[in-house]
């Protein structure tokens, strides 16, 4: 059977490519990539002539059977994204899960990741951290994302775009996030900039920048200590034993936890 190689590509500086990565991309039979145009530029730069095919969010599920068929027929495949390590807020999770399930060999090549670069530049204690992906634009997802930042007792890493970064920081500030933050722009490139400080300070610095490229934000641990830790079912039972109406319990407990009122009500209605 063939092997699937997970291959990180540079997040900016082409000198970050390892010899091992070049060897793998030269020696596999087929490369699946997010954007064939960007992939061709990278491969041409390094003189790699391996055949490429597209693999992006819109077709990733449909391509899984094709890739499994190739692996079954002893075809070695590399998976690359536009920049950085595949699967990290990029297509590939469903593929790798399915390929492992079917017993095919998967090898991951270490390499560039803006998540790790930003963390090491942040100045925070990164013994523990959480990665939250792209900041949602609106709705319940945005609210839940922000709650994770407010309740975090460790640094949080997230992505945003140049067009949205000021809106996102405004939203954080307006809703009471008082953590220190680090905003990284154009990581590993010639005009790399790192801004650290309170949200208001970083916003002022960013307002004078020519914002381009992917932006990685590291949010420091919350200083609000809003995370409430208690054994939920025991707390609900105490309230019920004191004849507090179930709807009122659901509303009140939801306000001090990350659990929705509907979820809490579903728990208490069966008690």
Protein Blocks (a to p, Z undefined) as FASTA:
>chain_A
ZZdddddddfkbamlpcfklmmmmmmmmbdcdfblmlmmmmmmmnopabdcddddfklmm
mmmmmmmmmmmnopacddddfedjehiapahklmmmmmmmnopacdddddddfklmmmmm
nopackbccdebjadfbhjllmmmmmmmmmpcbdcdddddfklmmmmmmmmmmnopabdc
dddehehiaklccdeddfklmmmmmmmpccedjddddddddfklpaccddfklmmmmmmm
nopafklmmmmmmmmmcbdfklmmmmmmmZZ
